């Protein structure tokens, strides 16, 4: 873990170096280039033992690249047995037929695309890009994004869709539809523009939490009625004798973030928060309640975590954000910023100490391109 924390510190180093620049444009360009090198260098050349899903995608690509029929058929062919969404299948098919049969291609290219997409997002929302990278890293979001490749590609479409929510609803839906081609969980994002039209109220919070709790208690009966009782996720979840530990950890962190925002909001008597961010927070809370029983549903929250972190930064470090908020950084914000960093770091330490199998980042190493054979069936996925 020492290497990981040194890596985090490099982004702070980039942030403080840019303070010596006299020209804002050059400082911003330096941050973009430096952060790209740090992110792509670290994640783009990681060994397939690093991050849970890396070896799975590597193995999928390797197997398809050695099937003669696959090499000769149309890149737009769809294989139900592959269990991957159509957009991702087409992407792999194109890469195998026209770019390279080397299975590391999917890791390298996806890391490149994700890095560009994340930096685009940071550039849109932050005045201090390197500092924003630091927050996203210690919050564990970046590790997750480079791990869940299909959903990360879907998330990049949602980044673009979020920009269109107030401008063009049909463009928003089109981009979300594109996201669904890479991860079907994005289908729930179609409802966000309509949810945010409902004005926030304490009554609405109680109803939403009550409904999600009732759904959590009856989810297996509902899924069974829908004919999903044979799905691997259903079978794995129903055999669990207790609540999901990782779900509980996510809920705890979420409650901490929401509690921090609410406390500072009330203490400083800020104006009411926008409907969009209210519903993002409440939706994440409802999803997290259900995930205690059926954790796969937590994947929906992966689209919303980046925006919740933007909300958190509005309260604890508003100077990091590009949009100007009437929030002054004072003692209480400085204190909570320190507490947030400690909590995020403690979470990472806890995971890598007691549950290293959740991420596989504690023994980081680069991919060996000269090694003739790489074993990719490293972390068998639980059904």
N, C-alpha and C positions, 0 to 999 in steps of 0.2 A: 504493500500500500504506500510505502514511502515514495516510490516512483510516481504513483498516481498524484499524490499531493504536490510533488515537485512540478509535475505537469500542470496542475491547477495554477500554481504560483507563476508560471511563465506568462499566463494571460494577464495577471496583475502587473507583471513586469512590463508587458507591452503597453498596458494602460498608463502606467506612470512614465514610461519613455515618451509617449505622445504628448505629455504635458509640457515637454521641453520644446515642442514644435511651435513656431510663431504663426504658421499658416494653417488654418483649420482644415482646408481641403487636403493638404499633404498629410496632416495627422490622421485624417479619416482613411485615406488611401493606404497609409502605412499599417493601420489597424486591420483593414480588410485583407491585405496581402499576408501580414504576419499571422492572423487568425486562420486564414486558409491553409497556410503551410503547417501550422500546429495541428489543426483538426484533421486535414487530409493525410498528413504524415503519420499521425497517431492511429487513426481509424482505418485509413485506406490501405495500410500495409500491415495490419494486425494479423497475427497467426489465426488459423481457424479454430484454435483452442480458446480464443478470447471472445467473449460474449456468447450467450447460449445458442443463438440461432445461426451464427456464422457457419458452423459446420453443416447444418441442415441445408442451407441454401447452396453451399459448396457441393454437397453430395448430390442434391437434386440436379444441379447443372452438369456435374460429372457424369451422372447416369444417363441423362438425355443426350449428351454429346457423344455417347458410345452406342446409340441405337440407330442402326442404318435407316430404318423407316422414318424416323424422326428427322434425319438429316436430309431426306429426299422429299418430304411432304411440304405443303404450303406453310409459311410462317404464321398464317392466320388460323391454322387448325386448332381445335380445342379438344383437350383430353380431360374428361370428367375424372378419371382415376388419379390425375395429378393433384387434385384437391386445392389447386391454386386458382386465383381469379384470372379471368381472360386476359386482362392487360398485362399482368406479370408473365403469363405464359407466352404471349406474343413477344414481349421484350426479350425473354430468354431465347426464344426461337430465333429471333433476328440476330442476337449476339452469337449464338452457336453457328449459324449458317454463314454469317457475313463478317464477323469480327474475329472470334477466336474460340477454339474448343477447350482452351485452358479453363478449368472450373474457377480459377481465382478471378476471372474476368468479371463475374457478377459481383464479387466483393469490391473490387477496385472501382468499377463503374458506379455502383450504387453509392459507395462512399463519396465519390466525386460529386454526384448529383445531390446527395443529401447535404454535403458541405456547402455547395453553392446555394441551395435552397434555404438552409439555416442562416447563412450570412446575409442573404437577401432579406429575410425576415428581421434579423437584427438591425440591418441598415435602415429598414423602414420604421422601426420603433425606437431605436436607441441612439443617443448622442455619443455614447462610449461603448463601442462594439466589443472591445476586448473584455470590458467589465461585465457586459451582458453575457458573453460566452462563459465567463467565470461562474456567474450565478446559475446558468443552465447546466453547467457541468457538476457543480456541487449539489444541485437539486436532483441529479441523476437523470435528467431528461435527455441529455446528449447521448449517454451510454445506451439508454433505451432506444432512442431513435436509430442509432447505427445497428442495433441488434435486430429490431423488428423491421426488416428491410421493406417488405411489401406495405406495411402500414405507414412507414416513414414516407414512402413515395406518395401514398394517399394523403398524408398530412401536408405535404408540400402543395398539393392541389387545394387543400382547405385553407392554407395560408393565403393563397391567391383569392379563393372564394370569399374569405372574410373581408377582404378589401372591397368586394363588390356588394356586400350586404345592403349598404345604404345607397348604392348607385344603380345597380341593375339586378333585379331578382332573378331574371332568366339566366344571366351570366353566372350568378351564384349557383343556381341549380345545375347548370351545365358543368361547372367545375367540380361540384360535389359528385355528379354522375361519373366524371372522369376518375375521381378518387375511388368510387365503388369498383371500378375496373381493376384496382390494385388491392383493395381490402373491403370486403362487403360490409364491415361494421360501419363504414362511412355513411351508410344509408340513413342512419338516425340523424345525421346532420341536416337533412332536408327540413326537419321540423324547427330548427333553431330560429330562423327568421320570424316564425309565427309565434313561438313561445315568448320572444322578447317584446311582443306587442301587448302582453298581459302585464299590467302594472304590478310592481312588487308590493307585497303586503304580508303582515305576520300571519294572517289567515291562510294565505297561499302557501307559505312555508310549512305550516302545520299540516295542511292537506297533502302536500307533496311528500313530506317525510312519512306521514301515515300511510299513504298509498304505496310508497316504495317498501315500507316495512311489511305491509300485507302481501305485496308481490313477492318479497323475499321468502315469506313463510309458505307461500303456495306455488313457488316457481316450478317445482318438480311436477306437481299435478298439472299445471298449465302446459308445460313442455310435453308431458305425456299425452295430453288431449290433442296437442298439435302434431302428434306422431313423431316426436323427436326423442323418444325414450331409448332408441338404439344408437343415438349419436355418442361418439367417444367422450365428448365433454360432459354429457349428461351422466354417463356411467361412472366416470371418474369422480364427479362432484357428489353424486348420491351415495357413493361408498365412503365418503369422508365422515369420520365420526365426530369431528368438531368443526368450528368455523375456520375459514382460511386464514392462516397466519399472515401471509403476504397481504391479503385483503384488509386485515386488521391494521397492519403497519401503514398501508396507504390511507386508510380512514383516519388514523391518528394524525398523520402529517397533514392531511386535508383539513381536519378540524383545527389544528394548530395555525395553519395559514389563514383560514377564514376567521378564526378567533382574533388573530393579530390585526387583520384588516378592520374588523368590526370595532375592536377596542380603540385603535388609533382614530378611526373615523368618528366615533362618538366623543372621544376625548378632545379632539381638535374641532369638533362641530362642523365637519365638512358638509357640503351639499350632497343631496341624494345621489347615489351611484347610478350609472346608466343601466337601463333595463337589460342590455345584452350581457354585461358582466354579472349582474344579479342572477340571471338565469344560467349562466355558465357555472357559477358557484353552486347554485341549488341543484342543477342537473348532476354535477359531479358528486355532490353529497348523496343524492338518491341512488346513483349508480354504485357508489361505494358501499352503501347499506346492503344492496342486493349482492354485491361481490363477496360479502362475508359468507354467503351460502353458495353462490355460483360465481366463482372468480372470473371465468372467461369474459363475462360482461364488462369487466373493468377495462377492456381494450378500448371501449368507447371514450373513456376519460383521457386516453393518450392524445386525442385531438384537442382537448380542452386545457390540459396542463400548461402549455406555453402561455396561454392567455390569462390563466389564473396567476402565473408568475409575473406577468406584466402588471396585473392588478396589485399584487403584493409589493412590487417595486415602486408603485405609485405612492405607497404609504411609508416604506422604509428607506427608499433611495430614489426619490423623484428626479434627482439631477441626472440619473442614468438614462432617462427616457427622453425621446425627441419631442414628444408632445408636451407642451407646457401645462402643468397643473398648478393651481394656487396653493400648493402644499409646501411649506417651508421645512427644510431639514433641521430639526431641533434635537434636543437631548433625548426625548422619548423615541424618536426615529432611530437615532444612533444606537441606542440601547437595544431596540428590537432588531435592528440590522445585525448586530453582533449575536443576539440570541438565535436569529434565523440561521446564520452561518454555522453556529455551533450545532444546532439541531440537524441541519442537513449533513454536516460532516459526521456527526454521531450516527446518523442513520447509515451512511456509507460504511463506517467502521463496523457497525453492528452487523450489517449484511455480510460483509466480507470476513467477519470473524466467526459468526454463528451459522450463516447460510451462504457460503461462497458459491454454492451451486446455482444460486439465483442469477448470477451475472457472469462469473468466471473472468474477473478482471484483476484479481489479486496477483496472478502470476503472468503478467503481461510479457509478451515477446512478439517480435516481428516475424512475418511469414518468410520461410526459407524457400526461395524460388529455385534453388539448386537441388533441393531434396527430390528424388525421383518419385516417391510415393508418399501421399499424405492420407492418414486414416481419418475419414470424415464422420464415421458413426460414433462420435465421442459421447454425446449427451442424448441418449434416447429420449425422444419427446414423450411425456406422459399423455396418455389418451385423454 
